[in-house]
Amino acid sequence: MRKVAILDDELIFRNQVSSLLTDFPQLTVAIATGDPYELLDFLENQQVDLIFLDMNMPKMSGIEFLARAETQQRRIKVIVMSGFSDFQYAQESIRYGVSEYILKHQLDSDVLRLALQKIGMFESSAQPAITSFDFGTLLSLPDHQKEAYMQQFAESFRVKQMIAMTIVPISIGTKIGDKRKYKLRAANVLEDLVQDMLASDIQEVSQVTAEGDLNILFSFVTMHSMHDIEEYLNSLEYRLRNVSKRLLDVAVFIRVSGLHNDLVQALAFFENPEKLSNELFFSKNGESIHGEGLAEFAKEYELAKMHLLLRKIYFFTCYYNKEEVVRLVKEVFGEVRRLRLDREVGIRLISQMEFMIGMAMSDTMKMPIDTDIQVDYYQHYDTLNRIETNFLATLEESLSRYYQVTIGQLEEGVQQALLYIHQHFREEISLQDCAEAISLNYAYLSRIFKKSAPASFSKYLSTLRIEMAKILLADHQYSVNEVANLCGYSSYNYFFRIFKEVTQTSPNAFISRDVCIHFR
């Protein structure tokens, strides 16, 4: 990286030169100033390779600066900038080793490129071939240098109508020994296929990453129809999937960005490899918990954090809190991603989650209830995102239908009261608070609640709180005092009395039982 200094008393020209230099990633501006003395002081301690020099400055002329700076002895190249085309200026500056002379009113990117080529700061004839193009280098550059890099290594690539694509070979057969090596080979075959399918009005740069992912940036140069672009991408996807299955014995996962005319936006698609691995069951490096580790995994994980999440899903399903059920389900999927679980383990946990929801519905209705969530079908899905989307959509429908035939049969005022209790049971609430919150008369709510609610207000609230307390106590992460507070009891003694009254045992005795859920 070569360092550049800019000396011009006019800020507008300093900014113009700085802006134009962003097209040349091999150059970096070390200092830009309008004070020649500041630059002289800077040069006492710092080395620069090139100075852009204004010849007409109030504090010191450009000629005087050149005499003081001794640029020839320092081997600093100088490009003089002036608003004057006077030959005398050019003649005097050349005596001091000035390399090139530019008129300010002519300054633009092409003029600057030509000047840099003349003084050997930009070799257009020595541009590397497209085979030297490197996605890793491109992505690591500051945003303002990315387009210049593209022009340097892929000068014909038009930065417009760009679509980014990542192709990941997955589900490699179990008989393959070195899966990573095979994945790299598969990605290279797919890259060749992409290049063979290119039409004359489509450009691309591509690269197989160290992880075996194929990244491609397409530029649909003369295509003006989104229909034509989509038709090409659909055809490409079809060929990729067929070739991968027939020749490579692998499945492929394909992600495609939106259409961009901005290079930075298009490249942002590649900058987060974690986003890609989050969509798959597999870890980025192929490290995951496989079937042979299921027993140990179940012991250490299912009976710990997953145990608690499933208990909470069961609880909030029973008590009609759809928002909390959905939140917890998303948390389970988040844990599957965080641990980069193998497909077999991941689907088993999702199956347990569906089982707990169905069991909660059946226990509430006192009869078997089907959630309509077809976990077995998920074996055909290639991404966790697709499974999660389907699971949540079906869950929403199932919960709505379930609530309609349970709580939906009660009087509207009782429905509102129960939903308020379910959302605020961790707080100190009373029937009066509930009546005010749902805009009902206290006496009227008391009457209809006793008539159609599952139990009296105080008994219903106590049961709800104690059920949650049992879940938290079984988790072994909270003290009894903390559990009391988390369940809406400000008094430990009162919590102790109510807990024993409902469960026929003390909180400490309940913990010692080592209560757990029995998975099917």
C-alpha positions as CSV (number, residue, x, y, z in Angstrom):
1,M,0.0,0.0,0.0
2,R,1.5,3.3,-1.1
3,K,1.0,6.5,0.9
4,V,-0.2,9.8,-0.6
5,A,-0.1,13.4,0.6
6,I,-2.4,16.1,-0.7
7,L,-1.5,19.8,-0.4
8,D,-4.0,22.3,-1.6
9,D,-5.4,25.4,0.2
10,E,-8.9,24.8,-1.3
11,L,-10.9,22.1,0.6
12,I,-13.0,21.3,-2.4
13,F,-10.0,20.1,-4.4
14,R,-8.5,18.2,-1.4
15,N,-11.9,16.4,-1.1
16,Q,-12.1,15.8,-4.9
17,V,-8.6,14.2,-5.0
18,S,-9.4,12.1,-1.9
19,S,-12.6,10.9,-3.5
20,L,-11.0,10.0,-6.8
21,L,-8.3,8.1,-5.1
22,T,-10.8,5.6,-3.6
23,D,-10.9,4.0,-7.1
24,F,-7.3,3.0,-6.6
25,P,-7.0,0.5,-3.7
26,Q,-3.2,0.4,-3.9
27,L,-3.1,4.0,-2.7
28,T,-4.0,5.4,0.7
29,V,-4.2,9.1,1.7
30,A,-1.8,9.6,4.7
31,I,-2.5,13.4,5.0
32,A,-4.6,16.0,3.3
33,T,-3.9,19.6,4.3
34,G,-4.0,23.2,3.1
35,D,-1.0,24.2,5.2
36,P,2.4,23.6,3.6
37,Y,4.2,23.9,6.9
38,E,2.0,21.1,8.4
39,L,3.0,18.9,5.5
40,L,6.7,19.7,5.9
41,D,6.5,18.8,9.6
42,F,4.7,15.6,8.7
43,L,7.5,14.7,6.2
44,E,10.1,15.1,8.8
45,N,8.8,11.9,10.6
46,Q,6.8,10.1,7.9
47,Q,7.5,8.8,4.4
48,V,5.1,9.2,1.6
49,D,5.4,7.9,-2.0
50,L,3.3,10.6,-3.8
51,I,2.3,14.2,-3.3
52,F,-0.5,16.0,-5.0
53,L,0.6,19.6,-4.9
54,D,-1.2,22.9,-5.6
55,M,1.1,25.4,-7.2
56,N,-0.7,28.6,-6.1
57,M,-1.1,28.8,-2.3
58,P,-1.2,32.0,-0.1
59,K,1.3,30.9,2.5
60,M,3.9,29.4,0.2
61,S,4.1,28.7,-3.5
62,G,4.3,25.2,-4.9
63,I,7.8,25.9,-6.2
64,E,9.0,27.1,-2.8
65,F,7.5,24.0,-1.1
66,L,9.3,21.8,-3.6
67,A,12.6,23.5,-2.8
68,R,12.1,23.0,1.0
69,A,10.8,19.5,0.8
70,E,13.7,18.2,-1.4
71,T,11.4,15.7,-3.0
72,Q,14.1,14.4,-5.4
73,Q,16.4,13.4,-2.5
74,R,13.5,11.7,-0.8
75,R,12.4,9.9,-3.9
76,I,8.9,11.2,-3.6
77,K,6.9,11.5,-6.8
78,V,4.9,14.7,-7.3
79,I,1.8,15.5,-9.3
80,V,1.3,19.2,-9.6
81,M,-2.2,20.6,-9.7
82,S,-2.9,24.1,-10.9
83,G,-5.6,26.3,-12.3
84,F,-3.0,27.8,-14.7
85,S,-1.8,26.4,-17.9
86,D,1.2,28.7,-17.9
87,F,4.3,26.9,-19.3
88,Q,6.6,28.7,-16.8
89,Y,4.9,26.9,-13.9
90,A,5.4,23.5,-15.6
91,Q,9.0,24.3,-16.5
92,E,10.0,25.4,-13.0
93,S,8.3,22.5,-11.3
94,I,10.0,19.9,-13.6
95,R,13.3,21.2,-12.4
96,Y,12.4,20.0,-8.9
97,G,11.5,16.6,-10.1
98,V,7.8,16.9,-10.6
99,S,6.5,13.8,-12.2
100,E,3.2,15.0,-13.8
101,Y,1.2,18.2,-14.3
102,I,-2.6,18.3,-14.1
103,L,-5.0,21.3,-14.7
104,K,-7.6,21.4,-12.0
105,H,-10.5,22.0,-14.3
106,Q,-9.6,18.8,-16.2
107,L,-9.3,16.6,-13.1
108,D,-11.4,13.5,-13.2
109,S,-11.0,9.7,-12.8
110,D,-9.7,9.1,-16.3
111,V,-7.2,12.0,-16.2
112,L,-6.0,10.8,-12.7
113,R,-5.7,7.2,-13.9
114,L,-3.6,8.3,-16.9
115,A,-1.3,10.4,-14.7
116,L,-0.8,7.5,-12.2
117,Q,0.0,5.2,-15.1
118,K,2.6,7.6,-16.4
119,I,4.5,7.8,-13.1
120,G,4.2,4.0,-12.5
121,M,1.6,4.2,-9.7
122,F,-1.0,2.2,-11.7
123,E,0.0,-0.4,-14.2
124,S,-2.9,-1.0,-16.5
125,S,-0.8,-3.4,-18.7
126,A,0.0,-5.5,-15.7
127,Q,-3.5,-6.2,-14.5
128,P,-3.9,-9.7,-13.2
129,A,-6.2,-12.0,-15.1
130,I,-9.7,-12.8,-13.8
131,T,-8.2,-16.1,-12.4
132,S,-6.4,-14.0,-9.8
133,F,-9.6,-12.5,-8.6
134,D,-10.2,-13.4,-4.9
135,F,-13.5,-13.1,-3.1
136,G,-11.8,-13.1,0.3
137,T,-9.7,-10.1,-0.6
138,L,-12.7,-8.3,-2.1
139,L,-14.8,-8.8,1.0
140,S,-12.0,-7.7,3.3
141,L,-11.6,-4.3,1.6
142,P,-13.3,-1.1,2.9
143,D,-16.6,-0.5,1.1
144,H,-15.2,2.5,-0.9
145,Q,-12.4,0.3,-2.4
146,K,-14.5,-2.7,-3.4
147,E,-15.6,-1.4,-6.8
148,A,-12.0,-0.3,-7.7
149,Y,-10.8,-3.9,-6.9
150,M,-13.5,-5.3,-9.2
151,Q,-12.4,-3.0,-12.0
152,Q,-8.7,-3.9,-11.4
153,F,-9.2,-7.6,-11.6
154,A,-12.3,-8.0,-13.6
155,E,-12.4,-4.8,-15.7
156,S,-15.2,-5.9,-18.0
157,F,-17.5,-6.8,-15.1
158,R,-20.4,-4.4,-14.9
159,V,-21.5,-3.4,-11.5
160,K,-25.2,-3.4,-12.2
161,Q,-28.1,-5.8,-12.0
162,M,-26.1,-8.1,-9.7
163,I,-27.4,-11.2,-8.0
164,A,-25.3,-13.1,-5.5
165,M,-25.7,-16.9,-5.1
166,T,-24.2,-19.4,-2.7
167,I,-24.3,-23.1,-3.5
168,V,-23.5,-25.5,-0.6
169,P,-23.1,-29.3,-1.3
170,I,-24.7,-31.1,1.6
171,S,-25.9,-34.6,2.6
172,I,-22.8,-36.3,1.3
173,G,-23.1,-40.1,1.4
174,T,-21.9,-41.9,4.6
175,K,-19.5,-44.1,2.5
176,I,-17.4,-41.0,1.5
177,G,-14.3,-40.9,3.8
178,D,-12.9,-37.4,3.4
179,K,-16.2,-35.4,3.2
180,R,-14.5,-32.0,3.1
181,K,-12.3,-33.0,0.1
182,Y,-15.3,-34.4,-1.7
183,K,-17.3,-31.3,-1.0
184,L,-14.6,-29.1,-2.5
185,R,-14.5,-31.3,-5.6
186,A,-18.3,-31.2,-5.9
187,A,-18.3,-27.4,-5.6
188,N,-15.6,-27.2,-8.4
189,V,-17.7,-29.3,-10.7
190,L,-20.7,-27.1,-10.0
191,E,-18.6,-24.0,-10.7
192,D,-17.7,-25.4,-14.1
193,L,-21.3,-26.1,-14.8
194,V,-22.3,-22.5,-14.0
195,Q,-19.6,-21.1,-16.4
196,D,-20.7,-23.5,-19.2
197,M,-24.3,-22.2,-18.8
198,L,-23.4,-18.5,-19.1
199,A,-25.1,-16.6,-21.9
200,S,-23.4,-13.7,-23.8
201,D,-25.4,-11.2,-21.8
202,I,-24.5,-12.6,-18.4
203,Q,-21.2,-12.1,-16.5
204,E,-20.1,-13.8,-13.4
205,V,-17.2,-14.1,-10.9
206,S,-17.1,-17.1,-8.7
207,Q,-14.9,-18.9,-6.2
208,V,-15.0,-22.1,-4.1
209,T,-14.3,-21.2,-0.4
210,A,-12.1,-23.2,1.9
211,E,-15.3,-24.7,3.4
212,G,-16.4,-26.0,0.0
213,D,-19.2,-23.4,-0.6
214,L,-19.5,-21.9,-4.1
215,N,-20.0,-18.2,-4.1
216,I,-21.0,-16.5,-7.4
217,L,-21.7,-12.9,-8.3
218,F,-23.8,-12.6,-11.5
219,S,-24.1,-9.4,-13.5
220,F,-27.0,-9.5,-16.0
221,V,-25.5,-7.0,-18.3
222,T,-28.1,-6.4,-21.0
223,M,-31.0,-8.3,-19.5
224,H,-33.8,-5.8,-18.8
225,S,-36.5,-8.3,-18.0
226,M,-36.8,-9.8,-14.5
227,H,-38.7,-12.6,-16.2
228,D,-35.5,-13.5,-18.2
229,I,-33.3,-13.3,-15.2
230,E,-35.6,-15.5,-13.1
231,E,-35.9,-18.0,-16.0
232,Y,-32.1,-18.3,-16.2
233,L,-31.8,-18.7,-12.4
234,N,-34.5,-21.4,-12.3
235,S,-32.9,-23.2,-15.2
236,L,-29.5,-23.0,-13.5
237,E,-30.9,-24.3,-10.2
238,Y,-32.6,-27.2,-11.9
239,R,-29.3,-28.2,-13.6
240,L,-27.3,-27.8,-10.5
241,R,-29.6,-30.0,-8.4
242,N,-29.7,-32.7,-11.1
243,V,-26.0,-32.8,-11.8
244,S,-25.2,-32.9,-8.1
245,K,-27.5,-35.9,-7.6
246,R,-26.4,-37.8,-10.7
247,L,-22.7,-37.2,-10.8
248,L,-21.7,-36.3,-7.3
249,D,-24.2,-38.2,-5.1
250,V,-24.9,-35.1,-3.0
251,A,-27.7,-32.7,-2.5
252,V,-27.2,-29.0,-2.8
253,F,-28.5,-26.1,-0.8
254,I,-28.9,-22.9,-2.9
255,R,-29.3,-19.3,-1.5
256,V,-30.0,-16.4,-3.9
257,S,-29.9,-12.7,-3.1
258,G,-32.2,-10.0,-4.4
259,L,-31.3,-7.8,-7.4
260,H,-28.8,-5.0,-6.6
261,N,-27.2,-2.2,-8.5
262,D,-24.8,-1.5,-5.6
263,L,-21.8,-3.7,-5.2
264,V,-21.6,-3.3,-1.4
265,Q,-25.2,-4.4,-1.0
266,A,-24.7,-7.4,-3.3
267,L,-21.5,-8.5,-1.5
268,A,-23.1,-8.2,1.9
269,F,-24.8,-11.5,1.0
270,F,-21.5,-13.3,1.4
271,E,-20.1,-11.5,4.4
272,N,-21.8,-13.6,7.1
273,P,-21.1,-17.3,6.7
274,E,-22.8,-18.0,10.0
275,K,-26.1,-16.9,8.4
276,L,-25.7,-19.7,5.9
277,S,-24.8,-22.4,8.4
278,N,-27.8,-21.2,10.6
279,E,-30.1,-22.2,7.8
280,L,-28.7,-25.7,7.7
281,F,-28.6,-28.5,10.3
282,F,-24.9,-28.9,9.7
283,S,-22.0,-26.9,11.3
284,K,-19.8,-24.8,9.1
285,N,-16.9,-27.2,9.5
286,G,-19.0,-30.4,9.5
287,E,-18.7,-30.8,13.3
288,S,-21.9,-31.8,14.8
289,I,-23.5,-34.2,17.3
290,H,-24.2,-37.4,15.4
291,G,-26.4,-40.3,16.1
292,E,-23.9,-42.3,18.1
293,G,-23.8,-39.5,20.7
294,L,-27.6,-39.5,21.3
295,A,-27.6,-41.1,24.7
296,E,-25.0,-38.8,26.2
297,F,-26.7,-35.8,24.4
298,A,-30.1,-36.7,25.9
299,K,-28.7,-37.0,29.4
300,E,-26.7,-33.8,29.4
301,Y,-29.0,-31.6,27.2
302,E,-32.5,-32.8,27.0
303,L,-32.8,-33.2,30.8
304,A,-31.3,-29.7,31.3
305,K,-32.1,-26.7,29.2
306,M,-34.3,-28.5,26.7
307,H,-36.2,-30.1,29.6
308,L,-37.1,-26.7,31.0
309,L,-38.1,-25.3,27.6
310,L,-40.4,-28.2,26.9
311,R,-42.0,-28.0,30.3
312,K,-42.7,-24.3,29.7
313,I,-44.2,-25.0,26.3
314,Y,-46.5,-27.5,27.9
315,F,-47.4,-25.0,30.6
316,F,-48.2,-22.1,28.3
317,T,-50.1,-24.3,25.9
318,C,-52.3,-25.5,28.8
319,Y,-52.9,-21.9,29.9
320,Y,-53.7,-20.4,26.4
321,N,-50.7,-18.1,26.1
322,K,-50.1,-18.4,22.4
323,E,-47.5,-15.6,22.2
324,E,-45.3,-17.3,24.9
325,V,-45.7,-20.7,23.2
326,V,-44.5,-19.3,19.9
327,R,-41.6,-17.5,21.6
328,L,-40.4,-20.7,23.3
329,V,-40.7,-22.7,20.1
330,K,-38.5,-20.2,18.4
331,E,-36.1,-20.5,21.3
332,V,-35.9,-24.3,20.8
333,F,-35.1,-23.8,17.1
334,G,-32.4,-21.3,18.2
335,E,-30.8,-23.9,20.4
336,V,-30.8,-26.4,17.6
337,R,-28.9,-23.8,15.5
338,R,-26.6,-22.7,18.3
339,L,-25.5,-26.3,18.9
340,R,-25.2,-27.1,15.2
341,L,-27.1,-30.3,15.7
342,D,-27.1,-33.3,13.4
343,R,-30.4,-33.7,11.5
344,E,-31.4,-36.8,13.4
345,V,-30.9,-35.2,16.8
346,G,-32.6,-31.9,15.6
347,I,-35.7,-33.6,14.3
348,R,-35.9,-35.7,17.4
349,L,-36.0,-32.6,19.6
350,I,-38.6,-31.0,17.3
351,S,-40.6,-34.1,17.6
352,Q,-40.4,-33.9,21.5
353,M,-41.6,-30.3,21.2
354,E,-44.6,-31.2,19.1
355,F,-45.4,-34.1,21.6
356,M,-45.4,-31.7,24.5
357,I,-47.8,-29.3,22.7
358,G,-50.1,-32.2,21.8
359,M,-50.0,-33.6,25.3
360,A,-50.9,-30.2,26.8
361,M,-53.9,-29.9,24.5
362,S,-55.0,-33.5,25.2
363,D,-54.7,-33.0,29.0
364,T,-56.7,-29.8,28.9
365,M,-59.5,-31.4,26.7
366,K,-59.3,-34.7,28.6
367,M,-59.2,-36.4,25.2
368,P,-56.5,-37.0,22.4
369,I,-55.9,-33.9,20.3
370,D,-53.9,-33.8,17.0
371,T,-51.6,-30.8,16.5
372,D,-51.5,-31.3,12.7
373,I,-47.7,-30.9,12.8
374,Q,-46.3,-33.7,10.6
375,V,-42.8,-34.1,12.1
376,D,-42.1,-37.2,10.0
377,Y,-42.5,-35.2,6.8
378,Y,-39.6,-32.9,7.9
379,Q,-37.1,-35.7,7.0
380,H,-37.6,-34.5,3.4
381,Y,-36.7,-30.9,4.2
382,D,-33.1,-29.8,3.6
383,T,-33.0,-26.7,5.8
384,L,-33.9,-25.8,9.4
385,N,-35.5,-22.5,8.2
386,R,-38.0,-24.4,6.1
387,I,-38.9,-26.7,9.0
388,E,-39.3,-23.8,11.4
389,T,-41.5,-21.8,9.0
390,N,-43.8,-24.8,8.5
391,F,-43.8,-25.7,12.2
392,L,-44.8,-22.2,13.3
393,A,-47.5,-21.8,10.6
394,T,-49.1,-25.1,11.6
395,L,-48.7,-24.4,15.3
396,E,-50.5,-21.0,14.9
397,E,-53.4,-22.8,13.2
398,S,-53.5,-25.6,15.8
399,L,-53.4,-23.3,18.8
400,S,-56.1,-21.0,17.4
401,R,-58.4,-24.0,16.8
402,Y,-57.6,-25.5,20.2
403,Y,-58.2,-22.2,22.0
404,Q,-61.5,-21.7,20.1
405,V,-62.9,-25.0,21.4
406,T,-61.7,-24.5,25.0
407,I,-61.5,-20.9,26.2
408,G,-63.5,-19.8,23.3
409,Q,-66.6,-21.5,24.7
410,L,-66.6,-19.3,27.8
411,E,-68.3,-15.9,28.2
412,E,-66.3,-13.1,26.6
413,G,-65.6,-11.4,30.0
414,V,-64.2,-14.7,31.4
415,Q,-62.1,-15.2,28.3
416,Q,-60.6,-11.7,28.8
417,A,-60.0,-12.3,32.5
418,L,-58.3,-15.6,32.0
419,L,-56.0,-14.2,29.3
420,Y,-55.1,-11.3,31.6
421,I,-54.3,-13.7,34.5
422,H,-52.1,-15.8,32.2
423,Q,-50.1,-12.8,31.1
424,H,-49.8,-11.2,34.6
425,F,-49.7,-14.1,37.1
426,R,-46.1,-13.2,38.0
427,E,-47.3,-9.9,39.4
428,E,-49.4,-9.1,42.5
429,I,-52.9,-9.0,40.9
430,S,-56.4,-9.2,42.3
431,L,-59.8,-9.7,40.7
432,Q,-60.3,-5.9,41.1
433,D,-57.1,-5.3,39.0
434,C,-58.4,-7.8,36.4
435,A,-61.8,-6.1,36.2
436,E,-60.2,-2.6,35.7
437,A,-57.8,-3.9,33.1
438,I,-60.5,-5.4,30.9
439,S,-63.0,-2.6,31.6
440,L,-65.6,-4.7,33.4
441,N,-67.6,-4.0,36.6
442,Y,-66.0,-5.9,39.6
443,A,-69.3,-7.4,40.8
444,Y,-70.3,-8.5,37.3
445,L,-66.9,-10.1,36.6
446,S,-67.0,-11.9,40.0
447,R,-70.4,-13.3,39.2
448,I,-69.6,-14.6,35.7
449,F,-66.2,-15.9,36.8
450,K,-67.7,-18.0,39.5
451,K,-70.3,-19.2,37.1
452,S,-68.2,-20.4,34.1
453,A,-64.4,-20.2,35.0
454,P,-62.6,-23.5,35.8
455,A,-62.2,-22.4,39.4
456,S,-62.5,-19.3,41.7
457,F,-60.2,-16.4,40.9
458,S,-57.9,-17.1,43.9
459,K,-57.8,-20.9,43.4
460,Y,-57.2,-20.5,39.6
461,L,-54.4,-18.0,40.2
462,S,-52.7,-20.1,42.9
463,T,-52.8,-23.2,40.6
464,L,-51.3,-21.3,37.7
465,R,-48.5,-20.0,39.9
466,I,-47.7,-23.3,41.6
467,E,-47.6,-25.1,38.2
468,M,-45.0,-22.6,37.0
469,A,-43.2,-22.9,40.4
470,K,-42.9,-26.7,39.9
471,I,-41.3,-26.1,36.5
472,L,-38.7,-23.7,37.9
473,L,-37.9,-25.9,41.0
474,A,-37.3,-28.9,38.7
475,D,-34.8,-26.8,36.8
476,H,-32.5,-26.6,39.9
477,Q,-31.2,-23.2,38.8
478,Y,-33.2,-21.1,41.2
479,S,-33.5,-21.0,45.0
480,V,-36.9,-21.5,46.5
481,N,-37.0,-17.8,47.4
482,E,-36.2,-16.8,43.8
483,V,-38.9,-19.2,42.5
484,A,-41.5,-17.6,44.9
485,N,-40.6,-14.1,43.5
486,L,-40.7,-15.3,39.9
487,C,-44.2,-16.7,40.4
488,G,-45.7,-13.6,41.9
489,Y,-45.3,-14.3,45.6
490,S,-43.6,-11.5,47.6
491,S,-43.8,-13.5,50.8
492,Y,-41.8,-16.7,51.1
493,N,-44.0,-18.0,53.9
494,Y,-47.2,-17.5,52.0
495,F,-45.7,-19.2,48.9
496,F,-44.6,-22.2,51.1
497,R,-48.1,-22.5,52.6
498,I,-49.9,-22.3,49.2
499,F,-47.4,-24.7,47.5
500,K,-47.8,-27.3,50.2
501,E,-51.6,-26.9,50.1
502,V,-51.7,-27.5,46.3
503,T,-49.0,-30.2,46.0
504,Q,-49.2,-31.9,49.4
505,T,-45.4,-31.4,49.8
506,S,-43.0,-28.6,50.6
507,P,-40.9,-26.9,47.9
508,N,-37.6,-28.4,49.2
509,A,-39.1,-31.9,49.3
510,F,-40.4,-31.4,45.7
511,I,-36.9,-30.5,44.5
512,S,-35.4,-33.6,46.1
513,R,-37.7,-35.8,44.1
514,D,-35.8,-34.9,41.0
515,V,-39.0,-34.5,39.0
516,C,-38.6,-34.8,35.3
517,I,-40.6,-35.3,32.1
518,H,-40.7,-38.7,30.6
519,F,-40.1,-38.4,26.9
520,R,-41.8,-40.8,24.6
